[in-house]
């Protein structure tokens, strides 16, 4: 990913899905049931010291995130303090 967030922002893939990878359209309840809060880190800001690109992190499911489109993909941006842990 070419985008570099500022400060301690973290970019993750959008966990909500309205379609499967094969193109099947999901109803809202099914989409919620397959969403996850364990995501791969796509980009980090220069002040982010907890996670690095490529690591897997758990996001607080109650966190508010900024929905953005980067490199043609739907992503979320959160502050580093909204992460609960990493692998």
DRENDO-1510 file (C-alpha; in Angstrom, 1 decimal, always signed):
<recs>
REC; n; res; u; v; w
REC; 1; UNK; +0.0; +0.0; +0.0 .
REC; 2; UNK; +1.4; +3.4; -1.0 .
REC; 3; UNK; -0.7; +5.4; +1.5 .
REC; 4; UNK; +1.1; +6.4; +4.7 .
REC; 5; UNK; -1.2; +7.5; +7.5 .
REC; 6; UNK; -0.2; +10.4; +9.8 .
REC; 7; UNK; +0.5; +10.1; +13.6 .
REC; 8; UNK; -0.6; +6.9; +15.2 .
REC; 9; UNK; -3.3; +6.0; +12.7 .
REC; 10; UNK; -3.6; +2.4; +11.6 .
REC; 11; UNK; -5.1; +1.2; +8.3 .
REC; 12; UNK; -6.9; -2.2; +8.2 .
REC; 13; UNK; -9.1; -3.9; +5.7 .
REC; 14; UNK; -12.9; -3.2; +6.1 .
REC; 15; UNK; -14.2; -6.1; +8.1 .
REC; 16; UNK; -17.8; -5.7; +6.9 .
REC; 17; UNK; -18.7; -7.5; +3.8 .
REC; 18; UNK; -21.8; -7.2; +1.6 .
REC; 19; UNK; -20.5; -9.7; -0.9 .
REC; 20; UNK; -18.3; -12.8; -0.7 .
REC; 21; UNK; -15.0; -13.0; -2.6 .
REC; 22; UNK; -16.9; -15.1; -5.3 .
REC; 23; UNK; -19.5; -12.3; -5.7 .
REC; 24; UNK; -22.5; -13.7; -3.7 .
REC; 25; UNK; -24.5; -10.8; -2.2 .
REC; 26; UNK; -25.1; -11.2; +1.5 .
REC; 27; UNK; -28.1; -10.0; +3.5 .
REC; 28; UNK; -27.3; -7.8; +6.5 .
REC; 29; UNK; -27.6; -10.4; +9.2 .
REC; 30; UNK; -25.3; -12.8; +7.4 .
REC; 31; UNK; -22.8; -10.0; +6.7 .
REC; 32; UNK; -22.6; -9.2; +10.4 .
REC; 33; UNK; -22.2; -12.8; +11.4 .
REC; 34; UNK; -19.1; -13.3; +9.2 .
REC; 35; UNK; -17.4; -9.9; +10.0 .
REC; 36; UNK; -14.3; -10.2; +12.2 .
REC; 37; UNK; -12.4; -7.9; +14.5 .
REC; 38; UNK; -9.1; -9.7; +13.8 .
REC; 39; UNK; -7.4; -8.1; +10.8 .
REC; 40; UNK; -4.1; -7.7; +9.0 .
REC; 41; UNK; -2.4; -4.3; +9.4 .
REC; 42; UNK; -2.1; -2.7; +6.0 .
REC; 43; UNK; -0.3; +0.6; +6.9 .
REC; 44; UNK; +0.7; +2.5; +10.1 .
REC; 45; UNK; +1.6; +6.1; +10.9 .
REC; 46; UNK; +5.1; +7.1; +12.0 .
REC; 47; UNK; +4.2; +7.4; +15.7 .
REC; 48; UNK; +2.6; +3.9; +15.8 .
REC; 49; UNK; +4.9; +1.8; +18.0 .
REC; 50; UNK; +2.6; -1.2; +18.8 .
REC; 51; UNK; +2.0; -2.8; +15.4 .
REC; 52; UNK; +3.8; -3.0; +12.1 .
REC; 53; UNK; +2.5; -3.6; +8.6 .
REC; 54; UNK; +1.7; -7.3; +8.0 .
REC; 55; UNK; +1.0; -8.1; +11.7 .
REC; 56; UNK; -2.4; -9.3; +12.7 .
REC; 57; UNK; -4.3; -7.2; +15.3 .
REC; 58; UNK; -7.5; -7.4; +17.3 .
REC; 59; UNK; -9.6; -4.3; +17.2 .
REC; 60; UNK; -12.1; -3.3; +19.9 .
REC; 61; UNK; -15.4; -4.2; +18.2 .
REC; 62; UNK; -17.0; -1.1; +19.8 .
REC; 63; UNK; -14.5; +1.2; +18.1 .
REC; 64; UNK; -15.6; +3.8; +15.7 .
REC; 65; UNK; -13.5; +3.7; +12.5 .
REC; 66; UNK; -13.2; +6.0; +9.5 .
REC; 67; UNK; -14.2; +4.1; +6.3 .
REC; 68; UNK; -11.9; +5.0; +3.4 .
REC; 69; UNK; -11.1; +3.6; +0.0 .
REC; 70; UNK; -7.4; +3.2; -0.7 .
REC; 71; UNK; -5.8; +1.5; -3.7 .
REC; 72; UNK; -9.3; +0.4; -4.8 .
REC; 73; UNK; -10.0; -1.4; -1.6 .
REC; 74; UNK; -12.5; -0.6; +1.2 .
REC; 75; UNK; -10.4; +0.0; +4.4 .
REC; 76; UNK; -10.9; +1.4; +7.9 .
REC; 77; UNK; -8.6; +3.8; +9.7 .
REC; 78; UNK; -8.4; +3.7; +13.5 .
REC; 79; UNK; -6.2; +5.2; +16.2 .
REC; 80; UNK; -3.6; +2.8; +17.6 .
REC; 81; UNK; -5.1; +2.9; +21.1 .
REC; 82; UNK; -8.2; +1.1; +19.7 .
REC; 83; UNK; -6.2; -2.1; +19.2 .
REC; 84; UNK; -6.6; -4.8; +21.9 .
REC; 85; UNK; -3.6; -7.0; +20.9 .
REC; 86; UNK; -1.5; -8.4; +18.1 .
REC; 87; UNK; -0.1; -11.6; +16.8 .
</recs>
